[in-house]
Amino acid sequence: MRRLRAFTLIPIVALAGCVAEGKYDQALANAAQLRTRNQALAADAVRRERAHDAETARLEHALDDLTKSATLAAAQIEGLQVGARECGTALDEATAINQQLRSELERHGKNVDALLSEKGTLASALTQAKARLEELRRAQAAAETRAALFRDVALRLKRMVDAGELVISLRSGRMVLALPNDVLFDSGKTTLKPRGKAALEQVATVLKTLQDRKFQVAGHTDDEPIRFSPFQSNWQLATQRALVVVDHMIALGMAPNAVSAAGYAEFDPVTGNDSADGRAKNRRIEITLQPNIDEFVAVPTAW
C-alpha cells in the first residue's frame, strides 16, 4: 500500500508545476477516488481472508469430529465381531455337549427322542386320568344324591311298603314306585277304587314336596288278552289307567308340568307271566322319578 501511494503522488508532484490549477484539482480528486477504491478493495480482501480462515477452522473441527466418530464406530464394530465370535463358539460348545449327552444316553440303551415322546404320552394319559377321576367324582356325587332321596322317600312311605301297597326300587339309576293294579283298579277297569285313591294321596303328598322334579306315570299289564273290557288291547287299557292316575295326582296338588303318562301294556314285565303271582306283579302302575340334566354324568370306561 505504501508503494502504491508513493507511485500515485509522484505524477501529481511532477504535474503540479506544469499544469493549470483546475487540472491539478481534478487530478487530486481522481487520486483520492483511486485511494478510496484501493482501500475498499484491501478491506474486502481482509474480510475474505478472515472468512476463509473461519471456514477452514470449522471444516477442520468437523473433520476432527468425524474422525472421532469413525474411530468409535470401528471400536463398536470390533466389539460386535468379538461378541459374535464368542456366541458362535458358545453355540458350537453347546451343540457338542448336547451331542455328547445324546450319545451317552444312547449308549445306555435310551433314545432321547423316545424319552421325549414317552413324556408327552404320559402327560396326556395323566390329563385323561384326571378327567376320568373328575367324572367319577361327579357320578359318585349324583349317586349319593339319588340314594339320599331314595332313603327319604322310602322312610316317608314305609307304612305303605310294609302293607304291600307299594314297592320302591332303583332301576337303571332311577327311583321307581310301583303300585299294584289290584290296589288301584278292578280287573279291566280304569276307575280308581277308594283304596287306590287313598294310596295315591299318600304318594302324592310325598312326591309334591320334591321340588323341580318330574315324574312319569306308566301303566303295565300282564299278557292275558282283553276279555271283559271296552278296551281293544292292553295298550289302551294300560295307557288309560296311567292317564287316570295322572289326573288324580294333579287333583291332589301335583304340578301339571311335573307328571306325564305312558303305557307299556305287557311289554315291560318285571317277572314272568307263567304264574298267577307273576302276572299280579306285572299288573302295576309305576311312578318313575325322572333324572335332571345335571345328573346325566358320563361314567368313564375302564382303561
Contacts in CASP RR format, 6 or more apart in sequence:
PFRMAT RR
TARGET T0000
AUTHOR 0000-0000-0000
METHOD contacts of the structure
MODEL  1
MRRLRAFTLIPIVALAGCVAEGKYDQALANAAQLRTRNQALAADAVRRER
AHDAETARLEHALDDLTKSATLAAAQIEGLQVGARECGTALDEATAINQQ
LRSELERHGKNVDALLSEKGTLASALTQAKARLEELRRAQAAAETRAALF
RDVALRLKRMVDAGELVISLRSGRMVLALPNDVLFDSGKTTLKPRGKAAL
EQVATVLKTLQDRKFQVAGHTDDEPIRFSPFQSNWQLATQRALVVVDHMI
ALGMAPNAVSAAGYAEFDPVTGNDSADGRAKNRRIEITLQPNIDEFVAVP
TAW
1 38 0 8 1.000
1 42 0 8 1.000
4 38 0 8 1.000
5 35 0 8 1.000
8 31 0 8 1.000
8 34 0 8 1.000
8 35 0 8 1.000
9 31 0 8 1.000
11 27 0 8 1.000
12 24 0 8 1.000
12 27 0 8 1.000
12 28 0 8 1.000
12 31 0 8 1.000
15 23 0 8 1.000
15 24 0 8 1.000
15 27 0 8 1.000
16 24 0 8 1.000
19 27 0 8 1.000
102 112 0 8 1.000
105 111 0 8 1.000
105 112 0 8 1.000
105 115 0 8 1.000
106 112 0 8 1.000
128 303 0 8 1.000
131 300 0 8 1.000
132 300 0 8 1.000
132 303 0 8 1.000
135 297 0 8 1.000
135 298 0 8 1.000
135 299 0 8 1.000
135 300 0 8 1.000
136 299 0 8 1.000
136 300 0 8 1.000
138 297 0 8 1.000
139 297 0 8 1.000
139 299 0 8 1.000
142 294 0 8 1.000
142 295 0 8 1.000
142 297 0 8 1.000
143 173 0 8 1.000
145 295 0 8 1.000
146 170 0 8 1.000
146 173 0 8 1.000
146 175 0 8 1.000
146 291 0 8 1.000
146 295 0 8 1.000
149 175 0 8 1.000
149 210 0 8 1.000
149 289 0 8 1.000
150 168 0 8 1.000
150 170 0 8 1.000
150 175 0 8 1.000
153 168 0 8 1.000
153 175 0 8 1.000
153 177 0 8 1.000
153 206 0 8 1.000
153 207 0 8 1.000
153 210 0 8 1.000
154 161 0 8 1.000
154 168 0 8 1.000
156 206 0 8 1.000
157 166 0 8 1.000
157 168 0 8 1.000
157 177 0 8 1.000
157 202 0 8 1.000
157 203 0 8 1.000
157 206 0 8 1.000
159 202 0 8 1.000
160 166 0 8 1.000
160 199 0 8 1.000
160 202 0 8 1.000
160 203 0 8 1.000
161 167 0 8 1.000
161 168 0 8 1.000
164 180 0 8 1.000
165 179 0 8 1.000
165 180 0 8 1.000
165 183 0 8 1.000
165 199 0 8 1.000
166 177 0 8 1.000
166 178 0 8 1.000
166 179 0 8 1.000
166 199 0 8 1.000
166 203 0 8 1.000
167 177 0 8 1.000
167 178 0 8 1.000
168 175 0 8 1.000
168 176 0 8 1.000
168 177 0 8 1.000
168 178 0 8 1.000
169 175 0 8 1.000
169 176 0 8 1.000
169 178 0 8 1.000
170 176 0 8 1.000
171 288 0 8 1.000
173 291 0 8 1.000
174 288 0 8 1.000
174 289 0 8 1.000
174 290 0 8 1.000
174 291 0 8 1.000
175 288 0 8 1.000
175 289 0 8 1.000
176 286 0 8 1.000
176 287 0 8 1.000
176 288 0 8 1.000
176 289 0 8 1.000
177 203 0 8 1.000
177 286 0 8 1.000
177 287 0 8 1.000
177 288 0 8 1.000
178 270 0 8 1.000
178 284 0 8 1.000
178 285 0 8 1.000
178 286 0 8 1.000
178 287 0 8 1.000
179 196 0 8 1.000
179 199 0 8 1.000
179 200 0 8 1.000
179 203 0 8 1.000
179 284 0 8 1.000
179 285 0 8 1.000
179 286 0 8 1.000
179 287 0 8 1.000
180 280 0 8 1.000
180 281 0 8 1.000
180 283 0 8 1.000
180 284 0 8 1.000
181 220 0 8 1.000
181 221 0 8 1.000
181 241 0 8 1.000
181 283 0 8 1.000
181 284 0 8 1.000
181 285 0 8 1.000
182 280 0 8 1.000
182 283 0 8 1.000
183 193 0 8 1.000
183 195 0 8 1.000
183 196 0 8 1.000
183 199 0 8 1.000
184 192 0 8 1.000
184 193 0 8 1.000
184 195 0 8 1.000
184 196 0 8 1.000
184 199 0 8 1.000
184 200 0 8 1.000
184 241 0 8 1.000
184 245 0 8 1.000
184 285 0 8 1.000
185 191 0 8 1.000
185 192 0 8 1.000
185 193 0 8 1.000
185 241 0 8 1.000
186 193 0 8 1.000
187 228 0 8 1.000
188 226 0 8 1.000
188 228 0 8 1.000
188 229 0 8 1.000
188 231 0 8 1.000
188 237 0 8 1.000
189 229 0 8 1.000
190 237 0 8 1.000
190 240 0 8 1.000
190 241 0 8 1.000
190 244 0 8 1.000
191 244 0 8 1.000
192 200 0 8 1.000
192 244 0 8 1.000
192 245 0 8 1.000
192 248 0 8 1.000
197 248 0 8 1.000
200 245 0 8 1.000
200 248 0 8 1.000
200 249 0 8 1.000
200 252 0 8 1.000
201 252 0 8 1.000
203 249 0 8 1.000
203 287 0 8 1.000
204 249 0 8 1.000
204 252 0 8 1.000
204 253 0 8 1.000
204 254 0 8 1.000
205 252 0 8 1.000
207 213 0 8 1.000
207 215 0 8 1.000
207 249 0 8 1.000
207 254 0 8 1.000
207 287 0 8 1.000
208 252 0 8 1.000
208 253 0 8 1.000
208 254 0 8 1.000
208 255 0 8 1.000
208 258 0 8 1.000
210 289 0 8 1.000
212 292 0 8 1.000
213 258 0 8 1.000
213 289 0 8 1.000
213 290 0 8 1.000
213 292 0 8 1.000
214 257 0 8 1.000
214 258 0 8 1.000
214 259 0 8 1.000
214 260 0 8 1.000
214 289 0 8 1.000
214 290 0 8 1.000
215 254 0 8 1.000
215 258 0 8 1.000
215 259 0 8 1.000
215 260 0 8 1.000
215 287 0 8 1.000
215 288 0 8 1.000
215 289 0 8 1.000
215 290 0 8 1.000
216 259 0 8 1.000
216 260 0 8 1.000
216 261 0 8 1.000
216 262 0 8 1.000
216 286 0 8 1.000
216 287 0 8 1.000
216 288 0 8 1.000
216 290 0 8 1.000
217 242 0 8 1.000
217 245 0 8 1.000
217 246 0 8 1.000
217 249 0 8 1.000
217 259 0 8 1.000
217 260 0 8 1.000
217 261 0 8 1.000
217 262 0 8 1.000
217 285 0 8 1.000
217 286 0 8 1.000
217 287 0 8 1.000
218 238 0 8 1.000
218 242 0 8 1.000
218 261 0 8 1.000
218 262 0 8 1.000
218 263 0 8 1.000
218 264 0 8 1.000
218 268 0 8 1.000
218 285 0 8 1.000
218 286 0 8 1.000
218 287 0 8 1.000
218 288 0 8 1.000
219 238 0 8 1.000
219 239 0 8 1.000
219 241 0 8 1.000
219 242 0 8 1.000
219 262 0 8 1.000
219 263 0 8 1.000
219 264 0 8 1.000
219 284 0 8 1.000
219 285 0 8 1.000
219 286 0 8 1.000
220 238 0 8 1.000
220 263 0 8 1.000
220 264 0 8 1.000
220 265 0 8 1.000
220 266 0 8 1.000
220 268 0 8 1.000
220 269 0 8 1.000
220 282 0 8 1.000
220 283 0 8 1.000
220 284 0 8 1.000
220 285 0 8 1.000
220 286 0 8 1.000
221 234 0 8 1.000
221 237 0 8 1.000
221 238 0 8 1.000
221 265 0 8 1.000
221 266 0 8 1.000
221 282 0 8 1.000
221 283 0 8 1.000
222 266 0 8 1.000
222 269 0 8 1.000
222 273 0 8 1.000
222 278 0 8 1.000
222 279 0 8 1.000
222 280 0 8 1.000
222 282 0 8 1.000
222 283 0 8 1.000
223 234 0 8 1.000
223 266 0 8 1.000
223 269 0 8 1.000
223 273 0 8 1.000
223 279 0 8 1.000
223 282 0 8 1.000
224 273 0 8 1.000
224 279 0 8 1.000
225 234 0 8 1.000
226 232 0 8 1.000
226 233 0 8 1.000
226 234 0 8 1.000
226 237 0 8 1.000
229 237 0 8 1.000
231 237 0 8 1.000
231 240 0 8 1.000
233 265 0 8 1.000
234 265 0 8 1.000
234 266 0 8 1.000
235 263 0 8 1.000
235 265 0 8 1.000
237 265 0 8 1.000
238 263 0 8 1.000
238 264 0 8 1.000
238 265 0 8 1.000
239 261 0 8 1.000
239 262 0 8 1.000
239 263 0 8 1.000
241 285 0 8 1.000
242 261 0 8 1.000
242 262 0 8 1.000
242 263 0 8 1.000
242 285 0 8 1.000
243 261 0 8 1.000
245 261 0 8 1.000
245 285 0 8 1.000
245 287 0 8 1.000
246 259 0 8 1.000
246 260 0 8 1.000
246 261 0 8 1.000
249 259 0 8 1.000
250 256 0 8 1.000
250 259 0 8 1.000
266 273 0 8 1.000
266 282 0 8 1.000
269 282 0 8 1.000
270 281 0 8 1.000
270 282 0 8 1.000
270 284 0 8 1.000
271 278 0 8 1.000
271 281 0 8 1.000
271 282 0 8 1.000
272 278 0 8 1.000
272 279 0 8 1.000
272 282 0 8 1.000
273 279 0 8 1.000
273 282 0 8 1.000
END
